[in-house]
Structure formats: C-alpha cells, structure tokens
Amino acid sequence: MEEILNKQVGGDHYSQVEIQPIMYILSNKLDFCRGNIIKYVTRGKFKDKDKDIKKIIDYAVLILKYDYKYTDEMVSEYLKQKYNI
C-alpha cells in the first residue's frame, strides 16, 4: 500500500500532509460522502481552494438529504436561516 500512496497523479497536494486522506477514510470506515469531505478538506488549501469548499458543502447537503432525510425545502430553509443563501 505504501508504494501506491507515494504515487500521485495530478499534483502533489497529498504529499504535503501528515496523514493521507485515503488512510484516514479507510481506517474510520467512512462512507463515500464523508470520505470526499475529508479529501476536499485536506487538499483544499493546496489545490482548488474555494472550489473544494463548495464541493464540501455539496457533500454535506447530500448527507443531510440521504442520511437524515432532509427535503430540498428543509435544506434550503436551513441555508437561508443560517447563512442567508
């Protein structure tokens, strides 16, 4: 596994962190959405910055909708009340 972790296609953003996101994700048995949040949080300051933060928000909304059964209206209301968006 170490050999695979030392190879990165498309940049070096993960080589700059102490723990590879994939190792954290697998060790904690995170699902797809939560794993992607970890990935984008980890690389955000090195790679796509604000785009990665927007992706984090998108995955968080998916968690609200599919894990916690929020409707589109509930998500919209929450975002409007909390952030005025």
N, C-alpha and C positions, 0 to 999 in steps of 0.2 A: 504494500500500500504506500510506503514511503516514496518509492520511485514515481508513482503516479502523482503524488502530492507535490513533488518537486518540479513537475512539468506543468506549465500553464500556457494555454493558447489564448491570445488576445490581450496580453498585458502582463503586468507583474504585481497588480494590486493585492493579491492574496499573499504574496511572499513578504509583504510588509507588515503582516500581523502575526501575533504570537501563536494563535490557535486558528487553524484552517476552519472556515465555516462548515465544510462537509464533515469534519471530525466532530464538531460540536453538535451538528444536526443529527448525525448517526448515533452518537453517544447518548443523546437525550431523546431519541426516537420521535423526533418532531415530524409532523405531517408536512405536506407539500407547501401549504400557505405559510405556516410558521417558519419552515426552513428557508423559504425565499425571503421572508422578512429578515432573518439572521444574515443571509447572504448580502442583501442590499444594504443593511445597516453597516456591515463590516466593510464593504468596498466603497460605500458612498462618498467618503472624504477623499478617496483616491481616484475614482473613475468618473461616473456620470453625475455625481453630486445631486443637484435638485431633481433630476430625472429619477434617480434611485429613491429619493424621499417620496416622490409621487407614487412610485411602484409599491413602496411600503404601505402607504395609505390605501392603495387599491387592494392589496392582500389583506389588510386589516378589515376592510369593508367586506371582503369575501368571507372572512372568519365570522364576522357579525351575522352575515346573511345565512351561511350554511351551518355553522356550529350553534349559533344562538337564535336562529330562526327570525332574524330581523327582516322586515319587509323593506322594499325600496323606500317607502314613505317613512319608516322608522329611522332608517339611515339618514335620509335627507333631513328629517327633523332634528336629529342629533347634531349633524354637522352645522345646520343653521343655528341652533341654540348655542352650541359650544364655540363655534368658530366664525359664525356669520357668513358661511359659504354655502 
